[in-house]
Amino acid sequence: MAIKANNRDFVEYALREVIPTRKEARFLVEYMWKILDNFESWEIKYDHQKRRSLKGGVVQSTFPKRLFPWLKADIMPEGDIVRVQLPDDPAVIANFQASIRTAQGEGCTYTVPPGAIKVVRAWVATQRPDKEGIV
């Protein structure tokens, strides 16, 4: 029997190079040895496989860039809120709502907490290649 394993610790346990310190793991390894003793011969090989890094997810780390090069947005701090006036464009509004999760409002006027003003400015700046969209 030929066994390939991607876990180096498991291979060391199977080859009796290392004895597991955890009691549960020791019992499992002893049980494995009993099963393997029933075979005439067996070998185990450490076959390292690189883990795949998946890209993407439910949260996007950057805003889509230059979707609305004509965008003009008014960002007005008003005490404990920041008011954002967007153009009357459903695509701009949908993108703003998806990008700025703390935004509340409807139509073209939204409010965000004061701590989110930098995020709003970054969103506007990424939509305009020349960074003139912030008023």
N, C-alpha and C positions, 0 to 999 in steps of 0.2 A: 504494500500500500504506500502510495506517495501522497504526502500532504504538503500543500503550499499555504503559508500563513503570512499575513501582512502585519502581524503584531510581534515585534521582537521579543517582548517579555514572554508571550505565550510560547514562542519557540525555545527560549531559554528554559522555561519550566518543563516543556516536553522532553528536552534533552537532558534534564536533570543537572543543568549547569547552575541554576538558581532555584532555591526553594522559596515559594511565596511566603510572605510574612503574615498576610491575612489568613485567618483560620478557614474561612469559607473557600478561598482560592486554593488553599492546600488540599482540602477535601475534594474539590473538583479535579485538580491535577492528579491526585491519587486514583480517583475513579477513572480518569482518562488512561493512566498507565495500565490499570487492570484490563480495560477494554483493548488497548493496543497489544497487551501480552497474548491475547488470543490469536493474533495474526502471526504467521510464520516469520515475516519480516516487514518492516515499515521504515520509512524515512520521512523526515520533515525538513522543509527548506524555507528559510526566511526569504520571502519574495516581496521586497519593499515596493509599494505602489504609492506614487505621489498623490496626495489628496488634491482633488479638483477644487478650485476656488470658483464658486458660482458668482456671477456678476448680476447685479440688479436686485430687486426686492420691492417691498411695498413702500419704502421711503427713498426718494431720490435725493442724492446729496447735492446736486447742482440744479439750477433752473435751466430750462431750455433756452438757448441763446438766439437773439435777433429774430424773434418771431414777429414782432411788431415794431419795425424801425421808425415808424411815424408816431409812436406812442408819446402822448403828453399826459402826465399824471400830476395832480396837485396834491402835495403832502403837507397838511396843516396841523401842527401840534396845537391842541386845545386843552390845556390843563392836564387832566389825568387820562386823556385819550388822544389818539392821533387820527384825524379824519383824512381819508384818501378819496379823491374824486377822480374817477376813471372815465375815459370816453365811452360813449354809448355804443359799444361793440360787444356782442355776445361772446365772441372768441376771447377777447381781452378779459372780460369778466369771469368767464369759466376758468381761464388760465390763472388769474389772480386768486380765485377761490381755492383752486387746487394747490397752488403754491404757498399761499399764506393761510395756514389752517386756523389761525387765531382771528382772522378777519370776520367781522359781523356786519351785516347790513344787507341791502338789496338794491337792485337797480345799479346806478353808477356810483353811489356813495357808500363807503365802508368805513368802519372804525376798527382800530387795532390798539392794543396796549402800548404805552410809551416805549417799553423795552423792545418792541418789534419794529421800531422805525428803521433801524439799520437793515433789517431783513427786507422791508418794503423798498427801501432805497436800492438795495442790491438787486431785487427783482426788476425794478424799473431800469436800472443800469444795464442789466443783461439783455433787456429787450431792445435797447437802443445801441447801435454800434458807436455812435459819437457821444454818448452820455449826456445829451442835452434834454433828456426826457424828464428830469427832476425839476419841479418848479417849487 
